[in-house]
Amino acid sequence: MEFVGRTDSLALLAAARERARAGHPQRVLVEGPAGIGKTALVRRFLRDDTHVLYGAGEEAESELAFGVLEQLLGRDGTGDGSGPGGGNGTGNGTGSRAGGRRWADAHAAGAALLEALDEAQGAGGAPDSDDLATRGPDTPRTSAPDAPGTPTPDTPAPNTPDTPIALVLDDAQWADHLSLQALTFAVRRLRADRVLVLVVVRDAEDTRLAEGLRRLFTADDAVRVRLDGLGPAELAELGGGMGVRGLTAQAAARLHAHTAGNPLHVKALLEQEGTGLLEALGEPGVTPPAPKSFTALVLAKLAACSPAADALVCAAAVLGTHCTPADAWEVAGADLLDEERRAADVLTALEEAVHTGLLTESPGDPLIRFPHPLVHAAVYHQLGPSRRAALHLSAARTVRDQAPRLRHRALAAAGPDPELAAELAALGRKFAAEGAWANAAGQLTAAARLGPEPAAYEQYTLEAVECALLAGDVPDVGEVAQRIAQFTPGGWRSYLLGRLSLFDLDRAEALLADAWHRCDPAAEPVLGARIAGQFAALHGSMSHGAEMAEWADLAIRLAPDDTATDMIRVLRLTGLAMSGRAPQTLAELAPLPDPALATPAQLEELLGRGTLREWTGDLTGAVRDLGGVFGACHGRAASFRVVAATALASAEYRAGRWDDAIVHTDLALSLAADTDQPHIALYCRMLAAQVHAVRGAFAKAQAHARVARVYAAGGHVNPTLWAALAEAHLARAQGRPEEVLAALGPLLALAPRGDLEEPGTVPWADLLAEAWAALGDEKHAVQALAPYEVLATQRGHHGALLAAARARGTLEAARGDTVAAERAFRSGLKHAAHVEAPFDRALLHLAYGGFLRRAGRRTRAGEQLRTARDLLVRLDAPPDLGRCERELAACGLGPAGSAPEREPRTRGAALLTPQELAVARLVASGLTNRQVARELVISVKTVEYHLGRIFPKLGVDSRTRLTAALAADGPESGVGPSAGRAP
């Protein structure tokens, strides 16, 4: 039967495909009620496409971790699912899926999907070579156009097929949450890819959809195709195509009113009643019949099948929405008599099932599928308990992987089964030890269902919830907490309730204390370690460094490999540093390997070491450590990667590598948003506000500060701290001391409650003192600055002493004590010789130069101001550079230096955006396009797109010349032997 109607919808889809063909990835949302024809529309639209990745959600498998993603990628992650339009998908997934244990979390799975899209587009290979292929298809050529083998404007470049890749997620409302997160992660990172992403859903507001995915596909730049019922004329055409002739306009109008034009209902009625429907529609007083249940239609077809076809269809239903014919036939053996099996073969049975519309198959596709999830559900649920159990047991003997094998055994179980429950729990705990939290949660949940005793059920459930929490797959924390609260009081129950209550610090502390009281760490070291780890996190959120380190150390001693957090060693090291022991802690650390060779525990220690190196002023070592950790942590949990990216951005900011800092703050915030954990990136919000403020991008800085302020409303220490610093740095850059005071005021009350004044961690006392001095309140300025000076002197921290000296000089100058001011500024210069941070040094020279100018010593003032200016030009810090220029003008000196030095951001690397610079640096370091894509978590096509813009900006035509161009810029380019040193 030919497709009917939907002309406007097909036109919208066709326009989106053309934009995708031009390298502008498209997001399309197809929505409408069940049976309205969404899948049929997509099938019709894609019928001639040969590059399709297809996956469909299924209600019965909505809890199967990464189930839909495996349809898209194929079981081994290398193929693509076959699409609804007759595509050439080569995925080899089966209904017996091994689950997502290959992926630590949704980010890792999303990265795998990006790679699959790159492969489908033909990305890689030539674009990594040292030639014009790096330009991208739309970049102007910078060398001879007629070189042999080089594409000309009239011939397509290699590896750039005209047909875009179509990625289809059907019935998204039934897709598992982790697959939705992975898809969101991947779609966010499409920039110049020939990819058309279609999400098919009944209702865009369905709460089962991931919020991030909903925002992406309902945004103004997405294409929304809303399907309503077919019109009367289209229903008449539909009836004619099905052999029901004579459907008049009046009868079609009645049919439309009766069914709202829903094609599924109409087709059901036409199939059910045939021409008899015409009589009912022709009599206004007669109510037309309602369609029988979808199940009845399916079962009628099934009843007409031979025993072999019936057995094949039922076996396929047990295996899932799709499987290999061989697996289905083997499972079907439990349903067939010996003589029936001998008299039939799998291909004959399959042909019959396809002919009846119960299964589908496509040439070249190794899988058989159900034409619609409802067909699968109808077949599966009509199986009696005995037959269903027998088929699941047969499936358990057929599938090869342990996880699906246990799943089939669990579905075959008639009641509690302690042995099977123990096996499921053991596998779940094994997954948990590997960090595969989503799969661990699934296994433990199944174990809970089969637990014979209430105690076993509760224990398995508690562990399952913990794993789901770590996987970021607990949409309603409140509902889960209410359910757990009904469990028998115990250590595990109190521990998990405490973990779920970290936003209510008092309640969390009380629950964790109760859990510790109920736990015997000697007898239950794993539980003891978990409780201790949460106490460490709790004290970290309150900036209690010593307590954080103490609890983290206890957790490591109790169960070093089973603390249910991959941040425990970081908490220990940073806690020690916050309590004033950073240098000693660094000295006591054992030698650590290269991050690429590090164990998970060593990678944590490298992250902690990099953070401590930043705090102690070793910025070169910090960037080296943290850059290595970030590059090696792709398989870690999302929270770890967010912290790693943020720590790297922090070190880069202090080292003056502000473009890199912007890239990594953006990446960390994106990672946090993709897993619905924005609260773990509040420090990153502060950093983003800070770097945008010094760059003069005040609107961007304000947006980040505003988000941090929302979280600070709860009154907790850390959110309040980050919000205050974000607003204060923005106000300082804008030259508004009164707003600096308003922002930092709350920290005066919080400081006694935590280690907020430790030099090198989160400096703020110098900002506050300078703001008081600017407003003429020397008394408050001294009160803010004096304790910080004492502590910085005790620690011997050059960076903190430099900042304190700058603030002291400003304060004494405001008091009119020029001798004390001169002494303070000179002291700052002595410390500056030991400080890598270029912005801190620039602010010192600027403040000292301004003081000297006001004291009438213009020659010396000019020396300091020119030094400040050189640093600020390299950093591209317009607000402070403007102040410096005004001071120079007041000296009567005017701008100094060569023309290239007077104009910021006009040379080499300075011409590039932060994302372009990040790509350029990695390419110049020798990475291939695919390696760059993995490092920055973007697609290869996006790398090629950036290179296509970088080459003409820098006037180069090869990767070698790109490296030379960046190296010529000196240290700020991030390339060459001095790249790690500050300006």
ZALUM-361423 format. One record per residue (C-alpha): x negated, y, z; residue in three letters. Coordinates in pm, whole numbers, plus 50000, padded with zeros to 5 digits. Example, Ala and Ser with C-alpha at 12.3 -4.5 7.8 and 13.67 -1.06 7.14 Angstrom:
2
487704955050780ALA;486334989450714SER;
This chain:
983
500005000050000MET;498655034449907GLU;497995060450173PHE;500875084750215VAL;500775122250284GLY;498305140950504ARG;497055162750216THR;496215192550438ASP;494425171050693SER;492345154150424LEU;491395188350288ALA;490155199350631LEU;488085167850664LEU;486685171650313ALA;485585207350387ALA;483845195550704ALA;482065168550508ARG;480745194150260GLU;479365215450541ARG;477705184650689ALA;476295176350345ARG;474625210650346ALA;472845202750673GLY;475325218550913HIS;476475190851152PRO;480215190451206GLN;482375181051503ARG;485905170051414VAL;488665161451660LEU;491555140951522VAL;494395139951773GLU;497945127951788GLY;500195103151969PRO;499905065551939ALA;500935052151603GLY;500875086151431ILE;498275074851177GLY;494995088651311LYS;492975057651231THR;494655054150891ALA;493745090150810LEU;490105084350901VAL;490025051950703ARG;491455069350400ARG;489035098050430PHE;485995075350464LEU;487015048550218ARG;484265057549970ASP;481575066250225ASP;478665042350257THR;477035056450570HIS;479365051750864VAL;478725044151231LEU;481975032451386TYR;483065024951740GLY;486445022351905ALA;487515023552266GLY;489634995952408GLU;491764998352719GLU;490724963952844ALA;487034973052813GLU;487055009052932SER;484904999153229GLU;482314980653020LEU;479185001853045ALA;478015014352703PHE;480484991152530GLY;481445016552266VAL;477885028052215LEU;476874992252142GLU;479494991551867GLN;477875022351717LEU;474315009951746LEU;474744972251721GLY;473824948451998ARG;470084951551950ASP;470334989151916GLY;468884989251564THR;471884985251339GLY;474985006051290ASP;478524995351342GLY;480484990751027SER;482815018850958GLY;486495020350881PRO;485915032150529GLY;484185001850389GLY;480745013850490GLY;477614993350479ASN;477164990750855GLY;474614964950947THR;475134962951323GLY;474854928351468ASN;476714934351791GLY;478964907251923THR;481924905952149GLY;479644891152410SER;477674922252473ARG;474624923652692ALA;475814956952824GLY;473774988552854GLY;470984974753064ARG;468534985752794ARG;469385021852884TRP;468765036053229ALA;471605060653190ASP;473635080352939ALA;470715102852846HIS;468545073852740ALA;471465059252545ALA;472145092952382GLY;468505095152276ALA;468855060652116ALA;471925072851926LEU;469955103051802LEU;467265079751673GLU;469875058251498ALA;471285089151328LEU;467795099251221ASP;467205064851071GLU;470555065450895ALA;469655099050741GLN;466295085850628GLY;464415109350863ALA;460785103250940GLY;457975091150722GLY;457175117850470ALA;458085147450691PRO;455235138450925ASP;452615140150652SER;450315170050615ASP;452105184650314ASP;455075204550201LEU;457505177650310ALA;457455194250649THR;459205223950496ARG;462665208850491GLY;464895209450186PRO;465835246150206ASP;462485262250286THR;460765283550024PRO;457695267749878ARG;454305282349963THR;452145263849712SER;452245253349349ALA;455795242049263PRO;454755217848993ASP;452515195049198ALA;452925158649093PRO;455495140449298GLY;456725172049466THR;460475178849449PRO;461495208649243THR;464575230049304PRO;466435208649053ASP;465535174749201THR;466475163149552PRO;463685158249803ALA;462955122649913PRO;464685108650219ASN;467475134550201THR;470565115950079PRO;473475137049963ASP;476065117350155THR;476295127950518PRO;476395102450797ILE;479855097950946ALA;479985088251313LEU;483485078051420VAL;484715072551775LEU;488265059151755ASP;490615057652056ASP;488205078752258ALA;490605079052552GLN;489725042452611TRP;485985045752564ALA;483765039052863ASP;482545070053044HIS;478845063652985LEU;479315060052610SER;481185093152608LEU;478335109552800GLN;475775094752561ALA;477725107352259LEU;477995141952416THR;474255141952480PHE;473505133152117ALA;476035156951957VAL;474735186452159ARG;471335181351998ARG;472375180551633LEU;471105211851461ARG;470245206351096ALA;471495170951055ASP;473745158350777ARG;476095143151031VAL;479885144151055LEU;481145133251399VAL;484835124051420LEU;486435117851759VAL;489895102751742VAL;492085106352050VAL;495725106952145ARG;495505138452356ASP;492525161652384ALA;493535169452742GLU;493445132952847ASP;491605131853181THR;489775100353074ARG;487715120552827LEU;484375133652953ALA;484685171053017GLU;481535178752820GLY;482855160152517LEU;486195177952540ARG;484485211852546ARG;482375203252242LEU;485295191352032PHE;487765218452133THR;485315247252087ALA;486005274051830ASP;483385260351590ASP;484825225051594ALA;487405212951341VAL;490685201351496ARG;493075179951298VAL;496385176251480ARG;498655149551338LEU;502415150951369ASP;504935127451219GLY;505315122750845LEU;508005143150677GLY;511195127750531PRO;509825127850176ALA;506655110750290GLU;508695084650479LEU;510625077350161ALA;507315072449978GLU;506105050050260LEU;509235028850238GLY;508875025449863GLY;505315013949903GLY;506514986950140MET;509154974549899GLY;512154991550060VAL;513665010749769ARG;516615034549779GLY;515705054050089LEU;517735085350013THR;516875120150133ALA;519635118050395GLN;518555083850509ALA;514935095150519ALA;515975125350728ALA;517775102450974ARG;514795079350987LEU;512605109451057HIS;514875121251338ALA;515015085951481HIS;511265079851483THR;509835115451480ALA;508085104051167GLY;505725081551361ASN;504255059051092PRO;503705029951330LEU;507335029351440HIS;508575034451086VAL;506465006450946LYS;507534983951229ALA;511164990851153LEU;510704986350778LEU;508874953650829GLU;511424941951083GLN;514634951950910GLU;513704954850543GLY;516594966950328THR;518934960950622GLY;517604993150767LEU;519245012150484LEU;522715002050599GLU;522085014350952ALA;520655047050827LEU;523595051750595GLY;526145051250875GLU;525925082751090PRO;527795066551380GLY;525455036751395VAL;522255039351591THR;519395024351395PRO;517574996151571PRO;514455002951771ALA;511294985451661PRO;510504953951851LYS;507384953952061SER;504114954951877PHE;503254922452045THR;506244905151890ALA;505084915051542LEU;501594902551610VAL;502794870151761LEU;505044863751463ALA;502014865551238LYS;500054843851474LEU;502784817751487ALA;502654814451108ALA;498954805851117CYS;497524771051101SER;496084756951426PRO;492564765051306ALA;493364801551223ALA;495324805351546ASP;492394791551745ALA;489924814251565LEU;492014845451631VAL;492524836751999CYS;488854828852047ALA;487914862051886ALA;490304879752125ALA;488534864052421VAL;485134874852288LEU;486234911052242GLY;487264934751969THR;484574921351739HIS;482224891651724CYS;480474868851479THR;482574842351305PRO;480184815451428ALA;480664825151793ASP;484434826851754ALA;484514792751583TRP;482394777151857GLU;484654791052128VAL;487714779751932ALA;486514743851972GLY;488114743852318ALA;491464750252149ASP;491374724351871LEU;491824687151865LEU;488954667851714ASP;490894659351401GLU;492014695751359GLU;488444707851382ARG;487204681751135ARG;489964690950890ALA;489154728250896ALA;486194751450860ASP;485504786350986VAL;485674804150649LEU;489034789350558THR;490434798250900ALA;489004833350874LEU;490444838750529GLU;493884829350659GLU;493554852750960ALA;492474881450735VAL;495314874350493HIS;497864876550775THR;496394909550895GLY;495154896651229LEU;491434900551157LEU;489304920550917THR;485954914250754GLU;483794933350510SER;481104920950270PRO;477694925350424GLY;479104930050774ASP;478224900550998PRO;481114907851232LEU;484824901051224ILE;487114926151387ARG;490684931851487PHE;492364958151269PRO;493594977051575HIS;493004973851949PRO;496714967451997LEU;496414936151785VAL;493574923951999HIS;495514931652318ALA;498654914652190ALA;496764882752107VAL;494764882452426TYR;497654888752663HIS;499884862452504GLN;497414835752604LEU;498684815752899GLY;496504814153211PRO;495284778953139SER;494424785352776ARG;492804818952852ARG;490634803653124ALA;489574774852898ALA;488584799052622LEU;486614821052862HIS;484754790552992LEU;483994780752634SER;482774816252569ALA;480554814152876ALA;478914783352724ARG;478564800652386THR;477094834752463VAL;473404836852526ARG;472954865552769ASP;473434861553141GLN;475594892353197ALA;478374884052947PRO;478154847453044ARG;478954856153405LEU;481654880153288ARG;483454852153103HIS;483134829153402ARG;484614856053622ALA;487564861053387LEU;488154823653387ALA;488224821553765ALA;491614812753909ALA;490884827854250GLY;488114836054495PRO;484854819454407ASP;482084826254659PRO;479324810354453GLU;480204829454139LEU;480614861354340ALA;477144856354484ALA;475694851254134GLU;477354882854009LEU;476134902254311ALA;472594889054265ALA;472584900053903LEU;474014933854001GLY;471284938754260ARG;468694928754002LYS;470024955453767PHE;469974980254056ALA;466324972454128ALA;465584980153762GLU;467495012953779GLY;470245000353545ALA;472885015053771TRP;475845012553533ALA;475424975453471ASN;474774969553838ALA;478064986453924ALA;479954964053678GLY;478504931853815GLN;479084941454178LEU;482654952054104THR;483324917753951ALA;481724901454255ALA;484034921254481ALA;487104907954299ARG;485944872254356LEU;484754876754714GLY;486564851454935PRO;486354872055253GLU;487304908255323PRO;483784914555448ALA;482264902655119ALA;484764923154919TYR;483944954655111GLU;480184949355094GLN;480164943254720TYR;482494972954667THR;480264996054869LEU;477224985954668GLU;479174989554345ALA;480265024854436VAL;476695034254524GLU;475475022154185CYS;478285040154003ALA;477375071754193LEU;473755068654087LEU;474875062553729ALA;476905094753739GLY;480095075553674ASP;482335084653970VAL;484805109653823PRO;486795114254146ASP;484495113654447VAL;487355123154681GLY;489485093554580GLU;486565069554621VAL;485785083754965ALA;489395079455073GLN;489355043054962ARG;486085035455139ILE;487315052555455ALA;489845024155491GLN;487084998055513PHE;485894982455837THR;483535006056023PRO;479924997155961GLY;476525010155862GLY;477065006855487TRP;480445023855506ARG;479165053655703SER;476045056255486TYR;478015057655164LEU;480595081955303LEU;477685103855409GLY;476205101655062ARG;479535111954913LEU;479745141755148SER;476465159955086LEU;478375191654995PHE;479755191555351ASP;476455191455537LEU;477865188455888ASP;480085159155797ARG;477325142655597ALA;474925145455889GLU;477465130756132ALA;478225101455902LEU;474575093955836LEU;473875095656210ALA;476655070456266ASP;475245048155992ALA;471785049556154TRP;473285041056491HIS;475015010356345ARG;471954998756151CYS;469074978056284ASP;466234988256050PRO;464184958056145ALA;466984934256046ALA;468394955655761GLU;465404974055611PRO;467164980955280VAL;470094998255446LEU;467735016055682GLY;465715029055388ALA;468835041455213ARG;470025060155521ILE;466585074955579ALA;466405085655215GLY;469705103955244GLN;468575120855563PHE;465515132755370ALA;467735146655094ALA;470015162755353LEU;467135180755524HIS;465745190455184GLY;469025207755101SER;468575228055421MET;464875235655349SER;463705216455657HIS;460345205255525GLY;458975186055825ALA;462175166355880GLU;462475158855509MET;458955144955500ALA;459465124455816GLU;462635107355694TRP;461225101555346ALA;458125085655494ASP;460295062755705LEU;462345052455401ALA;459205043355209ILE;457845022955499ARG;461105003755544LEU;461714994255179ALA;459295010754937PRO;460964996154628ASP;464614998154733ASP;465555032754860THR;468305038354599ALA;466625070554490THR;463745076454255ASP;462845109354426MET;461825096554770ILE;458065101854724ARG;458685136354581VAL;460765144854888LEU;457955133655116ARG;455255153654939LEU;457285185554903THR;458465182855262GLY;454855181755382LEU;454025211755163ALA;457015231755286MET;455825226455643SER;452415241255565GLY;450375210455476ARG;450075213055099ALA;446255213755074PRO;445825185055320GLN;448505164755145THR;446835169554807LEU;443485159354953ALA;444965127755104GLU;446655116054782LEU;445045085554628ALA;443795088454268PRO;446665085654023LEU;446625072253665PRO;447635089753347ASP;451445094453353PRO;451815071753049ALA;450295043253252LEU;451925050953586ALA;454305028253773THR;457645043653878PRO;456255050754226ALA;453105066454082GLN;455185087953848LEU;457045101354151GLU;453745109354319GLU;452505126554003LEU;455645147954004LEU;455025156454368GLY;451325163454305ARG;452135186654016GLY;454585205854233THR;452035209454514LEU;449375220654268ARG;451685248154152GLU;452395258854508TRP;448685259954594THR;447845280154281GLY;446285253054061ASP;448515261253767LEU;446365243953506THR;446485211553703GLY;450185216053770ALA;451125220453403VAL;448945190653311ARG;450545167953574ASP;454105179253518LEU;453845179253140GLY;452625143453156GLY;455405133253392VAL;458065149053174PHE;456705131652867GLY;456685097853042ALA;460045098753222CYS;462465092352936HIS;463575059553091GLY;464255074253434ARG;467555085353581ALA;468975118253463ALA;468395134753802SER;464685126353785PHE;464375141053437ARG;466175172753542VAL;463795177253835VAL;460765169653615ALA;461805194653347ALA;462555221153611THR;459235215953791ALA;457405218853460LEU;459295250753373ALA;458425265453713SER;454705258853664ALA;454875272353310GLU;456555304053429TYR;453835311053684ARG;451155302153430ALA;452575327753188GLY;453835302252936ARG;457265317652929TRP;458425304052594ASP;457785268852716ASP;459535276753043ALA;462635288052852ILE;462655255852649VAL;462375233852956HIS;464935252653165THR;467395249752877ASP;466675212752851LEU;467085206753224ALA;470385225653234LEU;471615206352932SER;470665173053091LEU;472485182353412ALA;475605193553223ALA;475665162453007ASP;476075140353314THR;478475163453498ASP;475855171053764GLN;475325208753732PRO;474715211454106HIS;471305194454075ILE;469975222553855ALA;470555253454070LEU;466815259954114TYR;466615257753735CYS;469345284253712ARG;467195307153926MET;464155300653706LEU;466135307453390ALA;467435340053535ALA;463895349853637GLN;462235343453302VAL;465025359953104HIS;464885389953338ALA;461155395753287VAL;461725392052913ARG;464385418952927GLY;467235395552832ALA;469385408753113PHE;472705394852991ALA;471305359652982LYS;469735363953324ALA;473015376753464GLN;474905346853325ALA;472555322553502HIS;472685342453826ALA;476475342553814ARG;476615304553798VAL;474225301454092ALA;476355325754292ARG;479445303854246VAL;477675274754415TYR;476355297254691ALA;479915304254802ALA;479785272655016GLY;477175288555240GLY;474575260855205HIS;470935270755233VAL;469545260854895ASN;472365273954671PRO;472295306654868THR;468525308754826LEU;468575302854450TRP;471455326854392ALA;469745353954597ALA;466445350254414LEU;468125349754073ALA;469925382454148GLU;466855398154311ALA;464505390854020HIS;467065404853778LEU;467485436453987ALA;463675441054018ARG;463245438453642ALA;465995464253596GLN;464375487753848GLY;467245486754098ARG;465785483154449PRO;469135487454620GLU;470425456554437GLU;467275437654534VAL;468145444654898LEU;471735433854851ALA;470615401154693ALA;467895392254944LEU;469725403155256GLY;471245368455322PRO;467775352755326LEU;466875371555644LEU;469535351955829ALA;468645319055657LEU;464855321055704ALA;464855308756067PRO;466915278355961ARG;464375264755715GLY;460905266955571ASP;461735296055342LEU;458655316955420GLU;455935291655336GLU;453465309055099PRO;453465295554746GLY;456895279054754THR;459625304854695VAL;458095339554741PRO;460555366854824TRP;459175387155118ALA;457065408654883ASP;460115416954670LEU;462095426754977LEU;459315448255124ALA;458785466854797GLU;462515473554768ALA;462655487855122TRP;459595509155048ALA;461115522254725ALA;464165533354922LEU;462045550255189GLY;462745525955474ASP;459195517955585GLU;460315501955912LYS;462325474555746HIS;459605470455485ALA;457065462855758VAL;459445438555928GLN;459875419555603ALA;456215419455506LEU;454225414555829ALA;455195378255905PRO;454475368455544TYR;451035384855559GLU;450175365755876VAL;451275332455732LEU;449505338455400ALA;446295346855587THR;446585315355800GLN;447025294255488ARG;444315312255293GLY;446685313154994HIS;445215336954734HIS;448415340354533GLY;450485349154838ALA;447805372954964LEU;447745390454625LEU;451515395654635ALA;451365407054997ALA;448545431354917ALA;450545446354630ARG;453565450954857ALA;451375464955138ARG;449715489554900GLY;453115501154776THR;454345504655134LEU;451335524355258GLU;451505546954955ALA;455145554255037ALA;454075562655392ARG;451465586655254GLY;448505567255394ASP;446315566955083THR;443355551255261VAL;445405521155377ALA;447015518555034ALA;443625518754860GLU;442355492455100ARG;445385470155034ALA;445125472654655PHE;441385465454660ARG;442055435054877SER;444585423654618GLY;441985426654342LEU;439625403954536LYS;442305377354560HIS;443255382354193ALA;439885368054094ALA;441115334554231HIS;444665336354090VAL;445715321353757GLU;449215336553747ALA;448995364553486PRO;452265381753574PHE;451325384953940ASP;447985400153835ARG;449715423553591ALA;452085436553860LEU;449155442854094LEU;447235462853830HIS;450415481853741LEU;451165490854104ALA;447555500854172TYR;447365521353852GLY;450535539753941GLY;449175547554288PHE;445905560654143LEU;447725581953889ARG;449845598054159ARG;446665603754362ALA;445205623054068GLY;442545597353979ARG;443545593453617ARG;440405576953482THR;440575548253730ARG;444325547253689ALA;443885542653315GLY;441565512953372GLU;444105495253590GLN;447035503653367LEU;445285491953050ARG;444465458953220THR;448115455753322ALA;449205464652973ARG;447035438452808ASP;448515411653030LEU;452105423652981LEU;451725424952601VAL;450535388952594ARG;453385378252819LEU;455945398652623ASP;457445414852933ALA;459325445352796PRO;460745459353124PRO;457385461053303ASP;455535469652983LEU;457815499852948GLY;456935511053301ARG;453265506453222CYS;453555527152903GLU;455255555053096ARG;452485554953356GLU;449865556653080LEU;451705585252916ALA;451845603453251ALA;448065599553267CYS;447845616352929GLY;446185585652785LEU;448885570752564GLY;448805535752419PRO;445395520152387ALA;443885491052203GLY;444025478751848SER;447235478951649ALA;447915441751692PRO;447495445352068GLU;449835475252093ARG;452785457151940GLU;453945427052142PRO;455145395551972ARG;453905403251623THR;451165376951592ARG;451325340051513GLY;453105322251794ALA;454815354451901ALA;456855354051579LEU;458545321551677LEU;461575315251895THR;460975294852211PRO;462355263352047GLN;460255268951734GLU;457165274851945LEU;457775242952144ALA;458075223051820VAL;455025239951667ALA;452845232851969ARG;453755196151977LEU;453175192451603VAL;449845210251637ALA;448895186251917SER;449105157751667GLY;452575143551735LEU;454725130651452THR;458175145251392ASN;459765115051559ARG;457515118751863GLN;458345155751884VAL;462055147051866ALA;461695122652155ARG;459675147352361GLU;462235175452323LEU;465275152052307VAL;466455165151973ILE;466945148251638SER;464215144251379VAL;466305164851138LYS;466275193251391THR;462485191051410VAL;462345192851030GLU;464715222651039TYR;462485241251285HIS;459365233451081LEU;461155246650775GLY;461415280150954ARG;458005279251123ILE;455925274350807PHE;457065305750621PRO;456965326650940LYS;453315317850992LEU;452455317250621GLY;451185281450627VAL;451955250950416ASP;450555221850619SER;450325208350970ARG;446565214250967THR;447015250950884ARG;449775253551143LEU;447345241051408THR;444725266051295ALA;447225294751296ALA;448295287451651LEU;444745282151775ALA;443765316051633ALA;446245332451870ASP;444185322152170GLY;445385308052504PRO;448965320952482GLU;449635299052181SER;449295267952391GLY;446895252752136VAL;443145248652152GLY;440575243152425PRO;441745272452637SER;445445265452606ALA;445855255652967GLY;444405288153103ARG;446515318053183ALA;446245350452987PRO;
